Amino acid sequence: MQTLEYNKETGQITSCEYNEGFLVSSNDITTAVMTLALEKLYDDYGLDIGDEVVITKKNGLDKVTKFEV
């Protein structure tokens, strides 16, 4: 099983692979995920380099820290 996980203590987003419940590998993908997310955000809203984006946190998402892939 593969998961994407966010660790609030370290601020890292990791891609993890588990086999029978045991962690087999973990890769820090924080920079790649943030870069892709920002590029998509800028593309979706037709923004140019130098434009500003204001992001607010939706309360319903604060407990979601792990997704199965």
C-alpha positions as CSV (number, residue, x, y, z in Angstrom):
1,M,0.0,0.0,0.0
2,Q,1.2,3.5,-0.8
3,T,0.2,6.6,1.1
4,L,0.8,10.4,1.0
5,E,1.4,11.7,4.5
6,Y,1.8,15.1,6.1
7,N,3.7,15.4,9.4
8,K,2.7,18.6,11.3
9,E,5.8,18.4,13.5
10,T,8.3,18.3,10.7
11,G,6.3,20.1,8.0
12,Q,7.1,17.3,5.6
13,I,4.9,15.7,3.0
14,T,6.1,12.1,2.4
15,S,5.3,9.3,0.0
16,C,5.3,6.1,2.0
17,E,5.1,2.5,1.0
18,Y,3.9,-0.2,3.5
19,N,4.0,-4.0,3.2
20,E,1.8,-5.9,5.7
21,G,1.5,-2.8,7.8
22,F,5.3,-2.2,8.0
23,L,6.9,0.9,6.6
24,V,9.2,-0.1,3.6
25,S,10.2,3.3,2.3
26,S,9.5,7.0,2.9
27,N,10.5,9.8,0.5
28,D,10.2,13.5,1.3
29,I,8.2,15.1,-1.6
30,T,7.4,18.4,0.1
31,T,9.2,20.7,-2.4
32,A,7.8,18.9,-5.4
33,V,4.3,18.9,-4.1
34,M,4.4,22.6,-3.1
35,T,5.9,23.6,-6.5
36,L,3.3,21.7,-8.4
37,A,0.4,23.0,-6.3
38,L,1.6,26.6,-6.8
39,E,2.0,26.1,-10.5
40,K,-1.5,24.7,-10.8
41,L,-3.0,27.5,-8.7
42,Y,-1.3,30.1,-10.9
43,D,-2.5,28.3,-14.0
44,D,-6.1,27.8,-12.7
45,Y,-6.5,31.5,-11.9
46,G,-4.5,32.9,-14.9
47,L,-1.9,34.6,-12.7
48,D,1.5,35.8,-13.8
49,I,4.8,35.7,-12.0
50,G,4.7,38.4,-9.3
51,D,1.0,38.2,-8.8
52,E,-0.1,37.5,-5.2
53,V,-2.3,34.8,-3.9
54,V,-4.0,34.8,-0.5
55,I,-4.7,31.4,1.0
56,T,-7.0,30.7,3.9
57,K,-7.4,27.4,5.7
58,K,-10.7,25.6,5.7
59,N,-11.5,24.2,9.1
60,G,-12.7,20.9,7.8
61,L,-9.3,19.9,6.4
62,D,-7.2,20.2,9.5
63,K,-7.4,16.6,10.5
64,V,-6.7,15.0,7.1
65,T,-3.1,13.9,7.2
66,K,-2.9,10.7,5.3
67,F,-4.3,9.6,1.9
68,E,-4.1,6.1,0.4
69,V,-2.9,6.0,-3.2
